[in-house]
Amino acid sequence: MGHRAGVWIALILVVLCSQVAAARAEDAAAAAAAPVAAVAAAKTAPFDPEKAKAASQIQDPDAATRAYLDAVSPERRAQTKAYAHGNYVLLFVDFAVSIALMVLLIALGISVRFRDLARRITRVRALQSVLYWIQFLVATTVVQFPLTLYTSYYREKQYDLLTQGLGGFLADQVKGLVIGCIIGGILVMLVYGVLRRAPRLWWVWLSGVLVAFVVLAVAIAPVVIAPMFNKFTPIENVAIRDSILKMAHDHGIPADEVYQVDASQRTDRVSAYVNGMLGTMRIVMFDNTLKRCTPEEIQMIMGHEMGHYVLNHVWKGVAFFGVLIVVALLFVRWGFARALRRWPNTGIEGIADVAGLPLLFVLFSIVVFVAMPIINTHTRWGESEADDFGLEASHQPDAAATTFLKLGEYRDLDPAPVIEMIFFDHPSGRNRIHNAMMWKHDHPAAR
């Protein structure tokens, strides 16, 4: 049984890698056959520039907000609404599929067989946890791949939000799987080490371990993980670079370089970020932002992102999710014991048995899913604060409005309030534009 499982896993990886190679070859052939398409012009603005210019002359915040929203054609608004509504449905579908898969791994005894194979390979418990995780991650990734392929590739292509070819997409999936095996293996080893050594207060110690892991992940992501997927280079435009660094230094951000990332190899969305901690902070701008945004819009975007850093949103986020982790682990502690009493023939020997990982996943996921409106409200609050900071730093309310219209390419600009409360991790475009118009109204000198 052990040898057969190993052969199947190896075969799956070989087939997947061969598909990647074939798809990447097709991408290269397509690029060679159409060199002009490979250097496509920057995407046009998703709104009528003349209507946006007229909106900038309106003094009343409510009327200006409506005028900016009306600068987007009804057809485009309908398209973004359809895309957003599909995302809401897929959120539930993904949750249901994930839970069903975890239940099947337990009910069919697959999780126990993964554990038994790991035990036959090594007697070292820590390595058993890692070997189990590799089997678990490969199996769940393969089973869920059709849904991933549809939601993250074909659907994004359908809405013209993905520029990446199938070969590049598959290569990213394989790369993510390998990284997941390594980082996830370390985390699972730590988790089950705590569960074995602290059978009564494991939830206390594990909360600390998970929070520390989050901090470490945020710290290493900009300098270790992100460069594995994208190329980061210093911004070549000296004027933009100097203006961003001046803004950063004026607000106490210790930055000596601004980077651009080749996001255009995957998408034409505009974005930027300031991330990292513990000495790994980076200011990064999508190359699409440099191509598609005006200098005033770039000032607002970077002011917003710097606001996250100055207002300590990363550390506040760590604290928030630390509390959520404690709540989730208390629920896991309550639910795991009751599940084993209700279904005693699963073959799971207790909470410290790695074969119970699917059950841990189910219980933890339920907490996160139920808490989604609270999580999104917390995130929206931070984004709203960053918007205010960006307006104060840039004094560009109309540039903020047009930026939010560009972000509306993949977000519903004017959702129902209940939809915004449940599903939105950023304020809606309507609310962000109205906030910018209110700031403009309250600061006449900035007009």
JODAVEN-V179673 format. One line per field, one symbol per residue. ss: DSSP state (h for helix, s for strand, l for the rest). psi: psi as a letter, one per 40 degrees, with the letter a starting at -180 (. if undefined). burial: + if it has 9 or more other C-alpha atoms within 8 Angstrom, else -. A space follows every 50 residues. Layout:
# JODAVEN-V179673
ss=???
psi=???
burial=???
This chain:
# JODAVEN-V179673
ss=lhhhhhhhhhhhhhhhhhhhhhhhhhhhhhhhhlhhhhllllllllllhh hhhhhlllllhhhhhhhhhhlllhhhhhhhhhhhhhhhhhhhhhhhhhhh hhhhhhhllhhhhhhhhhhhhlllhhhhhhhhhhhhhhhhhhhhhhhhhh hhhhhhhhlllllllhhhhhhhhhhhhhhhhhhhhhhhhhhhhhhhhlll lhhhhhhhhhhhhhhhhhhhhhhhhhhhlllssslllhhhhhhhhhhhhh lllllllsssslhhhllllllssssllllllssssshhhhhhllhhhhhh hhhhhhhhhhllhhhhhhhhhhhhhhhhhhhhhhhhhhhhhhllllllll lllhhhhhhhhhhhhhhhhhlhhhhhhhhhhhhhhhhhhhhhhhllhhhh hhhhhhhlllllllllhhhhhhhlllllhhhhhhhhhhhhhhlhhhl
psi=dddddddddddddddddddddddddddddddddgdddegiiihiifihdd dddddeehdhdddddddddeehiddddddddddddddddddddddddddd dddddddeeddddddddddddiehdddddddddddddddddddedddddd decdddddefeheiidddddddddddddddddddddddddddddddegdd fddddddddddddddddddeddedddeedihhiihdhddddddddddddd efhgheihiiifdeedieiiiiihiiifeehihhhidddddeiidddddd ddddddddddefddddddddddddddddddddddddddddddgefeehei dehdeeddddddddddddddedddddddddddddddddddddddfgdddd ddddddeedeihdgiiddddddeheiiidddddddddddddegdee.
burial=--------+------++-+++++++++---+--------------+++-- ++-+++-+--+-+++-+++-+++--++-+++-++---+-+--------+- ++++++--++++-++-+++--+---+++++++++++++-++------+++ +-+++++-+-++++-+++++++-+--+-+++--++++++++++++--+-- -++-+++-+++-+++--+++++--+++--+-+--+----++--++-+++- --+-+-++++++++--+++++++++++--+++++++++++-++--+++++ ++++++++++--+----+--++--++-++++++-+++--+-----+-+-- ++++++-+++++++--++---++-+++-++-++++++++++-++++++++ +++++++++++++-----++++++++++++-+++-++++++------
